[in-house]
Each structure stands twice: as structure tokens, then as C-alpha cells.
Amino acid sequence: MVQGPKGKLDTPLPSGITMEQKDGNLVAIRPDDAHAAVHGLARALVNNAVEGVTKGWTREMDIVGIATARNEGQGDGRVQSGVFAPD
């Protein structure tokens, strides 16, 4: 369980990986090299949880090359809208 000013998160860890606090840092511990593949995953999951409860998450997007078009049909009263995004 990770707790901070923005809330609480319960992050499940891969089996065999434990977390310990040493000198104010969280350290991912694996029992042997067989767990090496999930060692980095566990570290990243806990890091994301800590960041989420302290700073929060944001997503920034740049939208480039978008043009919109509106076509009003004649006679049937339908309106079509579309978005064109060139490659």
C-alpha cells in the first residue's frame, strides 16, 4: 500500500519480489536470478504508484495536422461531420 497526499494505491507485486525501505528509499529485492525479469517491473510499478499519490498523473498531447470538415446534405436534412488527419 502506497499512501500520499493525493490518496492511497494498493499495487500488487509480482510473486517472489519484496520491497524494503533502506535509507529513505524503497528497494526491490529478488530472491534469485530467476526473478530478474520481473525485478524491473516491480520497481516501475511501485515508482508509478508513489508518483501517482504524490504528484498525480498528467497526460499532455500535441495534436498536429488536424482539419475538420462539415458537409450538410441537401434534401434529406442530414449533417455529416468528419476529421481529416494527413499522414
C-alpha positions in Angstrom: 0.0 0.0 0.0 1.3 3.4 -1.0 -0.2 6.4 0.7 0.4 10.1 -0.1 -1.4 13.5 -0.2 -3.4 12.5 -3.3 -4.7 9.2 -2.0 -3.9 5.6 -1.5 -2.9 2.9 -4.0 -2.5 -0.8 -3.5 0.0 -2.0 -6.1 0.3 -5.8 -6.4 3.9 -7.0 -6.8 5.0 -10.0 -8.9 5.4 -13.1 -6.8 8.9 -13.5 -5.3 9.7 -9.8 -5.2 9.6 -7.9 -1.9 10.1 -4.2 -1.2 12.2 -2.9 1.7 12.8 0.7 2.8 16.5 1.5 3.2 17.9 5.0 4.0 14.6 6.6 2.9 14.5 4.7 -0.4 12.3 1.7 -1.5 14.4 -1.2 -2.8 13.1 -4.1 -4.8 14.6 -7.4 -3.6 14.6 -10.6 -5.5 15.5 -14.0 -4.0 17.5 -15.2 -7.0 18.2 -14.6 -10.7 15.2 -16.5 -11.8 13.1 -13.4 -10.8 15.3 -11.0 -12.7 12.7 -10.5 -15.4 10.1 -9.1 -13.0 12.5 -7.2 -10.8 12.4 -4.1 -13.1 8.7 -4.4 -13.5 8.1 -4.4 -9.7 10.4 -1.3 -9.3 8.5 0.5 -12.1 5.0 -0.4 -10.6 6.0 0.9 -7.2 7.6 4.0 -8.7 4.4 4.8 -10.7 2.3 4.3 -7.6 4.5 6.7 -5.5 4.4 9.3 -8.2 0.7 9.0 -8.5 -0.1 9.6 -4.8 2.5 12.4 -4.5 2.3 14.4 -7.8 -0.6 12.9 -9.6 -0.7 11.8 -13.2 -1.0 14.1 -16.2 -1.1 13.4 -19.9 0.0 16.0 -22.4 -0.9 15.7 -26.1 0.2 17.6 -29.2 -2.4 17.5 -32.0 -0.7 18.2 -35.3 -2.2 18.3 -38.8 -5.9 18.1 -38.0 -8.5 19.7 -40.2 -12.3 19.4 -39.7 -15.0 19.4 -42.3 -18.7 19.8 -42.2 -20.9 18.7 -45.0 -24.6 19.5 -44.9 -26.6 17.2 -47.1 -29.2 18.6 -49.4 -32.8 17.4 -49.4 -32.6 14.8 -46.6 -31.7 17.1 -43.7 -28.7 15.0 -42.6 -25.5 16.7 -41.3 -22.2 14.9 -41.6 -19.1 15.9 -39.7 -15.6 14.5 -40.2 -12.0 14.8 -39.2 -9.1 14.6 -41.7 -5.7 13.8 -40.4 -3.0 13.6 -43.1 -0.2 11.0 -42.6 
